[in-house]
Amino acid sequence: MIDYLYSNKLLNIVCKKTKGLLKAPCLCMGIIALFLFVFVSFSPALVLNSYAENSDSCLINDKIEENSLFCAPIKNSYPESPEFVLVGSNSLIASTPPNTFSSQVLGDLIGYGQEDAKKVITEYIVEEGDTLSSLAEKFDISINTILWANDLTKNSVVKPGQKLVILPVSGIVHHVKSGDTISSIAQTYKGKTDEIIAFNDITNEAVYVGDIIVVPNGTMPSATVQKQQSPSNVPVASSYFICPHSSCHVSQWLHWYNAIDFNGKCGDPIIASAAGKVVKVQLTSSTSKWAFGGAGNHITILHPNGVVTTYGHISASLVSPGESVSQGQVIALMGGQPGMPGAGLSTGCHVHFGVTGAKNPFSR
């Protein structure tokens, strides 16, 4: 308001001084143009000076008044203009940086808080003195849960150095196959559909071939049904799959589930190990390490022989669900650096390459 009155007063002065010049239109227009240029140039400075002069009013007892619209500190940043990421040597894709929030707040907003640590399947290295009963007590799960997840029997003895798969709750793991539904899975293992949906964060009751589902409080079915439900291993020629990363440098050998890690630099191209159809693309802006069960952003591809491959800890996807891809096609960019959106449970840039339905060709 002050600036407005000030500009009107100045304009009146200019008008009075130029009244006699109205007979010279060109000269009059030149003076008006000069006035507008000066006003536009110095208005921001006047506003900033006015803010600086009044900034002391934001202080109450030497503290900034948080409730004032103009005195409150900036708490968020907003999306920047797109950045371009180089793929290979001759392709660019646009990548817009996400809003900046604390990882804890963002994780909680989209459902990845500390509680999700209890939904992650982990591996445990048996230590001296461990027994099946002591491990069941340690992880607060049933002994049967440990037996079922590791193909053990009640007569099995665990040894130091042995690697065990540990479920986050008592229950059983199911590998989704073609034709499976939440209802059929619940019926097979005597579980509850609502518990399966809630625990696995399933949306629209949709499950996909290659998904690994935890059935809380589920029980092992009969031997016949068990054989039908277990994932079959398809014989695969040594040349059927290629490394998903050009370096083919292994950073972690075989681990859950049937996966090999290949390291590289964040932003490196990730390629399809074999031809197939993209089944699922899951992406999140969360920096929580528990995102998608620790896998972070990931893609799954169904191959003609029924085998499914998973590419985890990616920073960006270059394909969409339902899209057919050829072997060697660039499908994603490598991620995995802690703090990056969708990095998941990772310590550095790499791709988690998992295989369902066949032996991982890169295992030793």
KETOR-230972 format. One line per 10 residues: for each residue x, y, z of N, C-alpha, C. Coordinates in steps of 0.001 Angstrom, whole numbers, plus 500000, padded with zeros to 6 digits. Layout:
% KETOR-230972
X/Y/Z/X/Y/Z/X/Y/Z; ...
% end
This chain:
% KETOR-230972
500842/498798/500000/500000/500000/500000/500877/501252/500000; 501980/501208/500801/502876/502364/500871/503520/502605/499526; 503970/501522/498893/504599/501655/497580/503616/502197/496563; 502344/501809/496667/501333/502247/495714/501123/503759/495840; 500960/504268/497080/500765/505708/497299/501987/506492/496854; 503146/505899/497133/504380/506576/496753/504477/506725/495238; 504096/505651/494514/504176/505691/493048/503165/506677/492478; 501970/506783/493083/500954/507738/492600/501431/509177/492784; 502038/509436/493955/502535/510786/494227/503605/511170/493228; 504496/510216/492926/505563/510479/491976/505005/510697/490584
503958/509915/490247/503345/510059/488932/502695/511426/488776; 502041/511936/489851/501415/513279/489784/502459/514353/489542; 503600/514212/490205/504673/515203/490023/505145/515192/488584; 505323/513970/488047/505788/513855/486664/504769/514461/485711; 503491/514201/485983/502433/514723/485104/502420/516257/485087; 502595/516878/486287/502598/518341/486360/503779/518921/485598; 504941/518273/485748/506145/518758/485091/506064/518591/483582; 505286/517585/483157/505242/517299/481717/503982/517829/481049; 503169/518625/481844/501901/519130/481287/502125/519962/480048; 503207/520720/480094/503478/521584/478949/504057/520860/477774
504366/519591/477983/504983/518821/476909/503983/517991/476132; 502690/518093/476522/501684/517293/475844/501568/517632/474369; 502032/518841/474062/501989/519225/472651/503082/518507/471857; 504026/517898/472599/505090/517124/471928/504926/515665/472322; 504085/514910/471669/503737/513528/472069/504940/512602/472188; 505865/512691/471269/507008/511772/471283/507854/511977/472534; 508095/513258/472858/508896/513559/474038/508177/513123/475307; 506854/513351/475341/506041/512951/476504/506086/511435/476703; 505945/510665/475623/505984/509201/475716/507348/508730/476182; 508390/509394/475764/509744/509029/476186/509935/509213/477680
509377/510308/478228/509503/510566/479670/508723/509535/480469; 507509/509203/479989/506700/508199/480677/507414/506842/480674; 508008/506478/479534/508736/505215/479439/509906/505183/480411; 510602/506320/480518/511738/506409/481445/511261/506232/482882; 510113/506851/483217/509550/506735/484566/509219/505272/484889; 508569/504572/483945/508189/503180/484165/509425/502304/484355; 510477/502559/483583/511717/501771/483701/512331/501938/485091; 512374/503171/485577/512951/503439/486892/512106/502792/487992; 510787/502901/487849/509894/502340/488877/510025/500822/488973; 510028/500140/487802/510131/498679/487781/511477/498221/488314
512521/498984/488009/513870/498593/488434/514050/498677/489932; 513469/499689/490551/513732/499930/491960/512643/499400/492894; 511487/498960/492359/510422/498448/493224/510854/497254/494058; 511547/496211/493476/511982/495085/494312/512877/495508/495461; 513749/496499/495167/514642/496971/496231/513847/497633/497343; 512789/498396/496934/511975/499054/497944/511244/498033/498812; 510754/496946/498169/510043/495912/498914/510975/495214/499884; 512190/494861/499416/513153/494184/500273/513574/495068/501429; 513778/496353/501146/514149/497273/502223/513037/497384/503248; 511772/497427/502724/510636/497497/503630/510565/496269/504514
510874/495073/503927/510849/493825/504701/511944/493848/505761; 513142/494330/505343/514258/494371/506285/513970/495312/507430; 513342/496478/507120/513048/497447/508166/512028/496900/509159; 511126/496021/508655/510067/495509/509527/510376/494126/510089; 511574/493574/509750/511878/492220/510187/511995/492127/511688; 512326/493245/512352/512427/493201/513803/511088/492869/514444; 509992/493180/513736/508672/492903/514300/508394/491404/514345; 509228/490604/513623/509084/489150/513660/509676/488573/514936; 510479/489358/515617/511138/488862/516816/510320/489168/518056; 510018/488117/518808/509330/488263/520086/510159/487529/521115
510719/488305/522056/511642/487719/523038/512817/487031/522342; 513335/487719/521287/514483/487232/520519/514203/485932/519775; 512913/485605/519551/512555/484410/518798/511658/484790/517629; 511806/484076/516525/510979/484364/515358/509546/483949/515620; 508619/484838/515314/507199/484546/515489/506760/483574/514395; 506519/482314/514793/506204/481255/513843/504835/481423/513191; 503901/482069/513869/502527/482147/513372/502330/483206/512309; 503316/484065/512123/503189/485108/511123/503420/484541/509725; 502545/484873/508802/502655/484361/507448/503963/484761/506798; 504416/486006/507076/505599/486520/506404/506871/486316/507218
506729/485887/508487/507898/485714/509335/508275/484249/509505; 507352/483332/509180/507624/481917/509399/508758/481453/508494; 509674/480620/509006/510779/480126/508192/510300/479157/507126; 511073/479034/506057/510747/478117/504975/511029/476696/505433; 510041/475812/505325/510198/474448/505818/510273/473418/504692; 509801/473757/503504/509815/472803/502404/510536/473389/501207; 511021/472528/500327/511470/472984/499024/510569/472323/497999; 510528/472857/496812/509567/472391/495828/510278/471828/494607; 509563/471089/493769/510210/470443/492635/510976/471423/491773; 512176/471013/491360/512989/471827/490479/512668/471465/489042
513279/472207/488122/513082/471880/486724/513756/470546/486428; 513279/469806/485422/513823/468470/485161/515314/468490/484869; 516023/467467/485390/517402/467239/485029/517414/466151/483967; 518496/466077/483195/518580/465062/482161/519668/464072/482509; 519326/462784/482407/520242/461709/482745/520689/461038/481463; 522014/460858/481307/522566/460236/480116/522458/458727/480227; 521852/458094/479240/521743/456637/479181/522580/456168/478009; 523578/455355/478305/524494/454946/477243/525318/456124/476785; 525499/456256/475486/526318/457358/474982/525535/458341/474134; 524255/458031/473877/523527/458905/472962/522065/459108/473296
521644/458812/474549/520242/458966/474915/520110/459745/476211; 519075/460561/476288/518797/461338/477485/517377/461080/477945; 517173/461035/479280/515822/460995/479822/515700/462101/480866; 514491/462619/481030/514261/463671/482023/513990/463044/483376; 514570/463634/484408/514364/463134/485772/514163/464326/486684; 512945/464475/487229/512621/465602/488092/512946/465290/489545; 513799/466103/490196/514110/465852/491605/512855/465946/492452; 512698/465076/493447/511508/465108/494295/511567/466230/495305; 510419/466498/495959/510403/467458/497051/511373/467026/498132; 511896/467985/498876/512820/467674/499947/512107/467669/501281
512073/466507/501919/511531/466345/503258/512502/465458/504017; 512354/465395/505302/513181/464454/506048/512726/463045/505709; 513672/462088/505701/513329/460720/505321/512301/460121/506263; 512380/460465/507547/511436/459890/508498/510021/460386/508226; 509890/461703/507983/508569/462275/507724/508000/461714/506436; 508814/461674/505356/508326/461188/504077/507970/459712/504171; 508797/458946/504880/508506/457528/505049/507189/457318/505756; 506939/458102/506790/505693/457961/507527/504503/458382/506682; 504692/459418/505833/503585/459910/505019/503090/458855/504050; 504002/458079/503463/503575/457107/502465/503583/455689/502996
503762/455534/504305/503594/454217/504895/504843/453421/505125; 506014/454065/505159/507242/453350/505418/507894/453883/506686; 507284/453641/507821/507850/454037/509094/508649/452905/509698; 509011/453052/510960/509819/452040/511625/509092/450701/511730; 507755/450719/511723/507020/449470/511829/507300/448544/510654; 507720/449121/509523/507955/448292/508350/509204/447441/508483; 510048/447748/509480/511208/446898/509744/510748/445500/510129; 509539/445408/510675/509001/444120/511109/508369/443339/509957; 508416/443884/508735/507818/443221/507590/508860/442724/506592; 510113/442775/506973/511193/442441/506055/511750/441052/506344
511846/440229/505312/512475/438917/505434/513991/439125/505465; 514668/438519/506432/516106/438709/506581/516843/437366/506559; 518156/437456/506494/518998/436273/506588/519817/436364/507868; 519997/435235/508506/520723/435203/509776/521837/434164/509685; 523029/434530/510140/524155/433611/510184/524195/432967/511568; 524053/431662/511600/523997/430939/512868/525299/431114/513652; 525150/431385/514942/526304/431560/515824/526446/430360/516762; 527597/430291/517408/527849/429211/518356/526800/429238/519465; 526210/428074/519732/525224/427970/520800/523791/428146/520346; 523591/428585/519088/522229/428745/518571/521561/427392/518353
520283/427329/518666/519459/426158/518371/518172/426648/517717; 517416/425745/517169/516142/426122/516549/515213/426785/517560; 515170/426233/518763/514284/426801/519788/514776/428159/520261; 516093/428329/520405/516609/429625/520861/516414/430697/519787; 516530/430308/518526/516320/431262/517430/514847/431649/517320; 513964/430678/517530/512530/430968/517507/512184/431964/518598; 512799/431793/519761/512552/432723/520869/513180/434086/520583; 514360/434074/520006/515072/435323/519715/514297/436198/518737; 513720/435597/517724/513019/436367/516687/511497/436375/516886; 511039/435782/517975/509618/435786/518329/508760/435191/517220
509203/434060/516697/508433/433330/515694/508420/431853/516091; 507568/431063/515449/507475/429645/515774/508644/428875/515169; 508944/427721/515765/509995/426865/515223/509620/426404/513817; 508339/426093/513609/507887/425657/512287/508147/426708/511220; 508025/427966/511586/508281/429049/510624/509716/428973/510105; 510651/428711/511005/512053/428587/510603/512250/427331/509754; 511631/426243/510156/511762/424991/509411/511227/425133/507997; 510015/425683/507862/509376/425800/506550/510156/426731/505619; 510670/427813/506152/511369/428798/505313/512723/428297/504830; 513260/427287/505517/514604/426814/505183/514654/425340/504776
513489/424771/504492/513401/423364/504076/514103/422445/505073; 513827/422662/506345/514410/421841/507407/513322/420964/508033; 513754/419999/508817/512821/419153/509559/513098/419317/511052; 512238/418747/511859/512414/418859/513309/513677/418156/513791; 514228/417259/512967/515453/416558/513327/516708/417299/512857; 516501/418430/512150/517647/419183/511641/518410/419856/512779; 519718/419954/512619/520577/420639/513588/521276/421783/512870; 521151/422993/513388/521807/424146/512769/523249/424237/513255; 524123/424704/512383/525550/424787/512689/526054/426217/512527; 527066/426611/513300/527641/427961/513165/528075/428235/511726
527739/429429/511249/528073/429801/509879/526974/429495/508886; 525996/428691/509303/524873/428356/508418/523978/429578/508230; 523485/429753/507025/522629/430909/506717/521164/430476/506752; 520364/431201/507539/518937/430887/507651/518086/432073/507216; 516979/431752/506552/515996/432775/506195/515060/432942/507380; 514894/434191/507827/514057/434483/508990/512876/435351/508570; 511680/434838/508775/510483/435622/508483/510221/436606/509616; 509565/437723/509307/509296/438728/510344/508184/438332/511303; 507349/437366/510910/506256/436892/511769/506126/435384/511596; 505421/434759/512504/505130/433338/512340/504215/433163/511135
504556/432217/510295/503767/431999/509092/504583/431297/508033; 504255/431569/506805/504872/430853/505694/505033/431773/504493; 505993/431431/503624/506252/432210/502414/505627/431515/501217; 505025/432319/500332/504442/431765/499106/504987/432519/497904; 505388/431755/496876/505857/432344/495618/504693/432337/494635; 504264/433512/494249/503069/433641/493403/503317/433077/492010; 502363/432276/491550/502401/431695/490215/501196/432180/489421; 501204/431869/488150/500098/432268/487287/498790/431669/487799; 497762/432495/487906/496451/432043/488361/496221/432209/489849; 497257/432536/490607/497093/432728/492048/496305/434000/492358
495509/433925/493417/494800/435091/493935/495015/435134/495442; 494687/436260/496051/494806/436375/497502/493939/435314/498179; 492747/435107/497656/491826/434127/498246/492377/432714/498161; 492928/432358/497007/493448/430996/496846/494676/430773/497724; 495494/431791/497879/496675/431682/498737/496249/431508/500198; 495269/432313/500621/494762/432224/501997/494174/430849/502263; 493443/430315/501298/492817/429007/501456/493871/427906/501558; 494906/428002/500739/495951/426970/500728/496664/426871/502066; 496966/428025/502677/497753/428026/503908/496926/428330/505162; 495616/428299/505019/494710/428565/506137/495000/429922/506786
495240/430893/505946/495457/432253/506419/494224/433101/506196; 494333/434382/506501/493220/435312/506330/493582/436332/505257; 492633/436549/504336/492907/437452/503215/493246/438856/503682; 492516/439366/504691/492768/440734/505135/494152/440865/505773; 494615/439811/506471/495951/439846/507074/497037/439794/506008; 496818/439004/504978/497785/438909/503873/497902/440253/503159; 496757/440869/502873/496746/442160/502177/497431/443225/503009; 497104/443289/504292/497662/444329/505158/499159/444139/505363; 499584/442915/505616/500987/442680/505928/501895/442917/504725; 501416/442573/503534/502236/442697/502321/501992/443991/501554
501193/444918/502147/500903/446208/501513/500400/446030/500081; 499470/445115/499902/498937/444821/498575/497797/445783/498256; 497857/446389/497088/496804/447309/496657/495906/446626/495616; 494624/446903/495721/493630/446373/494771/493640/444840/494712; 494102/444225/495791/494144/442756/495879/494864/442137/494681; 495848/442843/494140/496569/442357/492959/497904/441742/493359; 498140/440519/492889/499443/439876/493057/499965/439508/491669; 501281/439415/491541/501906/439196/490240/502821/437971/490276; 502944/437336/489130/503837/436185/489026/505233/436593/489475; 505813/435801/490380/507143/436115/490890/507135/436831/492219
505967/437340/492647/505874/437996/493958/506148/436988/495068; 506742/437462/496154/506976/436633/497332/506068/437165/498437; 505101/436370/498836/504076/436784/499783/504274/436082/501126; 504203/436849/502206/504221/436276/503547/502780/436079/503995; 502459/434857/504425/501124/434551/504935/501218/434488/506462; 500819/435564/507150/500906/435564/508619/500080/434428/509217; 500699/433704/510139/500031/432597/510845/499600/431470/509907; 500162/431447/508703/499837/430373/507777/500514/429078/508189; 499986/427956/507718/500547/426643/508036/500852/425889/506750; 501819/424976/506853/502212/424208/505679/501108/423225/505294
500726/423204/504016/499671/422275/503570/500219/420849/503484; 499402/419954/503012/499822/418567/502859/500984/418460/501881; 501682/417331/501933/502853/417143/501088/502518/417304/499605; 501332/416819/499202/500929/416912/497793/500728/418359/497374; 499981/419103/498185/499740/420520/497890/501048/421302/497961; 501891/420957/498949/503173/421642/499107/504015/421524/497846; 504025/420340/497260/504798/420111/496042/504248/420941/494890; 502925/421081/494848/502301/421861/493782/502576/423352/493931; 502699/423802/495180/502848/425224/495440/504296/425698/495355; 505260/424795/495563/506665/425202/495559/507105/425582/494149
507956/426609/494019/508396/427043/492689/509236/425968/492018; 508906/425676/490765/509662/424656/490017/510897/425307/489399; 511948/424513/489248/513171/425009/488636/513252/424559/487185; 513151/425511/486283/513205/425224/484859/514672/425128/484425; 515039/424081/483685/516411/424001/483165/516654/425153/482184; 517729/425874/482399/518021/427031/481554/519435/426906/480992; 519572/427104/479703/520888/427053/479064/521774/428172/479594; 523063/427944/479605/524007/428921/480170/523971/430257/479437; 523540/430234/478188/523516/431472/477396/522165/432184/477430; 521196/431595/478164/519846/432172/478157/519820/433558/478800
520563/433724/479910/520623/435007/480604/521975/435672/480399; 521964/436994/480353/523208/437756/480348/523220/438659/481570; 524394/439171/481922/524507/440037/483092/523642/441283/482927; 522937/441694/483977/522090/442892/483874/522882/444202/483879; 524195/444107/484108/525046/445303/484109/526299/445005/483299; 526787/445989/482576/527885/445769/481628/529159/445249/482284; 529425/445672/483523/530661/445242/484181/530592/443792/484648; 529368/443324/484975/529149/441966/485485/530023/441708/486715; 530234/442749/487510/531060/442621/488708/530170/442310/489906; 530352/441123/490477/529525/440679/491598/530006/441309/492899
529072/441947/493609/529415/442534/494909/528883/441690/496062; 527890/440843/495803/527389/439907/496808/526865/438668/496107; 527357/437521/496571/526934/436269/495967/525550/435886/496459; 525141/434678/496197/523765/434241/496383/523207/434587/497763; 522065/435254/497772/521367/435626/499002/519865/435683/498703; 519074/435941/499729/517609/435948/499589/517148/437022/498603; 516150/436713/497696/515798/435362/497371/516474/434979/496048; 517360/433950/496055/518031/433470/494847/518588/434620/494028; 519279/435528/494693/519717/436770/494043/521233/436954/494101; 521726/437673/493105/523128/438078/493022/523141/439593/492854
524063/440262/493556/524193/441721/493418/525348/442059/492482; 525085/442981/491566/526126/443486/490667/526296/444980/490958; 527537/445389/491230/527720/446804/491565/528197/447611/490362; 528126/448915/490519/528512/449852/489472/528333/451256/490002; 528016/452206/489134/527785/453589/489536/526295/453903/489436; 525812/454680/490381/524411/455090/490311/524164/455836/489006; 523113/455453/488309/522816/456050/487011/523257/455186/485849; 524034/454110/486151/524441/453190/485080/523215/452494/484488; 523252/452170/483199/522128/451450/482580/522017/450024/483119; 520789/449589/483376/520487/448210/483732/519761/447602/482539
520197/446425/482104/519612/445822/480904/518833/444559/481238; 517896/444211/480361/517114/442993/480535/518024/441794/480320; 518023/440871/481276/518899/439710/481200/518461/438737/480114; 517176/438766/479800/516628/437929/478723/515358/438591/478213; 514902/438183/477051/513672/438745/476480/512479/438320/477322; 511478/439188/477385/510286/438859/478154/509305/440000/478199; 508367/439907/479136/507327/440923/479295/507392/441503/480696; 507376/442829/480789/507425/443503/482085/506125/443230/482830; 506252/442626/484008/505083/442296/484812/504756/443419/485775; 505782/443947/486418/505539/444930/487480/506659/445955/487523
506282/447203/487759/507236/448284/488020/506770/448987/489285; 507580/448928/490343/507209/449576/491599/508249/450629/491956; 507762/451879/492082/508636/453008/492369/508087/453797/493552; 508971/454393/494313/508558/455236/495429/509553/456379/495587; 509087/457484/496155/509981/458606/496458/510500/458521/497890; 510130/457445/498590/510563/457284/499971/512051/456950/500053; 512731/457483/501050/514124/457141/501301/514239/456106/502416; 513111/455568/502858/513130/454545/503898/513799/453270/503380; 514661/452674/504196/515331/451440/503779/514375/450249/503771; 513184/450434/504330/512210/449341/504355/511261/449378/503165
511448/450316/502252/510542/450444/501108/510468/449141/500313; 509248/448694/500043/508989/447460/499292/509772/446285/499873; 509716/446155/501191/510375/445039/501852/511883/445081/501777; 512444/446286/501555/513893/446444/501465/514405/446412/500043; 513585/445955/499083/514020/445871/497684/514087/447240/497027; 513382/448226/497617/513338/449552/497006/512649/449502/495653; 512928/450477/494806/512353/450482/493457/512780/449213/492723; 511833/448559/492038/512203/447334/491340/511290/447037/490158; 511792/446188/489288/511078/445748/488086/511101/444226/488061; 510003/443603/487635/510003/442155/487407/509627/441870/485957
510304/440874/485381/510074/440500/483982/509770/439006/483910; 508679/438667/483228/508300/437276/483003/508838/436848/481644; 509610/435751/481634/510238/435267/480399/509420/434134/479793; 509581/433864/478507/508751/432856/477827/508783/431480/478476; 509870/431135/479170/509962/429816/479801/509326/429778/481183; 508677/430880/481596/507999/430930/482885/508860/431444/484029; 510141/431677/483774/511042/432203/484800/510816/433704/484947; 510925/434189/486175/510768/435622/486455/512089/436168/486997; 512523/437309/486469/513717/437973/486992/513315/439300/487632; 514013/439637/488708/513742/440878/489451/514984/441750/489446
514772/443052/489256/515870/444023/489234/515572/445055/490317; 516294/444959/491438/515995/445812/492586/516982/446939/492793; 516576/447933/493583/517388/449107/493950/517676/449995/492740; 516714/450131/491827/516917/450998/490666/516555/452439/491028; 517121/453377/490293/516793/454787/490538/515711/455293/489603; 515544/454648/488461/514498/455052/487511/514175/453877/486600; 512920/453788/486191/512494/452749/485254/512308/453367/483872; 512740/452639/482846/512576/453106/481474/511559/452259/480710; 510845/451398/481447/509816/450543/480837/508545/450616/481671; 507463/450066/481121/506161/450086/481791/505583/448682/481848
504687/448407/482811/504052/447095/482894/503339/446737/481593; 503499/445489/481161/502885/445036/479925/503769/445203/478703; 504870/445911/478841/505757/446168/477707/506660/444960/477448; 506838/444606/476191/507765/443538/475815/509163/444111/475658; 510146/443390/476171/511533/443869/476097/512397/442778/475479; 513463/443201/474853/514400/442254/474247/515633/442120/475129; 516353/441046/474955/517562/440837/475743/518568/441945/475449; 519115/442535/476513/520094/443607/476357/519494/444993/476286; 518146/445080/476263/517500/446390/476216/517658/447098/477557; 517942/448397/477516/518066/449175/478754/516678/449351/479357
516504/448872/480589/515183/448915/481225/515138/449838/482440; 516310/450182/482988/516331/450983/484212/517698/451599/484410; 517778/452454/485434/519051/453047/485836/519389/452574/487239; 520650/452332/487482/521089/451797/488767/520912/452814/489886; 520470/452323/491051/520356/453144/492255/520994/452410/493412; 520434/452597/494599/520933/451876/495759/521765/452683/496723; 522089/453926/496361/522863/454749/497286/521969/455172/498447; 522350/454898/499708/521514/455297/500848/521166/456779/500791; 519905/457077/501022/519428/458460/500952/518742/458768/499637; 518980/457938/498601/518295/458141/497326/516869/457611/497425
515902/458282/496805/514534/457753/496807/514489/456350/496214; 513843/455434/496936/513694/454084/496424/514928/453211/496514; 515951/453645/497283/517171/452835/497398/516905/451538/498145; 515987/451584/499114/515689/450398/499898/516812/450043/500848; 516888/448775/501221/517892/448290/502164/519183/448028/501403; 520028/449029/501324/521216/448952/500490/522342/449779/501094; 523570/449411/500776/524725/450153/501290/525465/450904/500195; 525049/450734/498956/525716/451425/497863/525084/451108/496525; 525585/451741/495479/525014/451596/494133/525199/450166/493606; 524101/449511/493293/524146/448168/492725/522762/447778/492235
522683/446643/491546/521390/446084/491152/521270/444701/491774; 520111/444463/492389/519784/443168/492991/519089/442350/491914; 519758/441277/491453/519222/440470/490356/518737/439137/490911; 517404/439010/491031/516808/437796/491573/516153/436963/490491; 516123/435644/490698/515529/434719/489727/514539/433808/490446; 513327/433727/489924/512306/432824/490457/511938/431801/489377; 512019/430525/489730/511646/429474/488797/512809/428810/488117; 514031/429202/488454/515222/428589/487869/516431/428929/488738; 517520/428216/488516/518747/428508/489220/519273/429858/488737; 519772/430677/489667/520396/431929/489246/521654/431581/488455
521722/432001/487198/522843/431573/486340/524199/432099/486785; 524204/433076/487687/525475/433664/488096/525928/433202/489480; 525174/432280/490061/525569/431735/491356/526719/430762/491186; 527512/430604/492215/528653/429689/492100/528550/428567/493118
% end
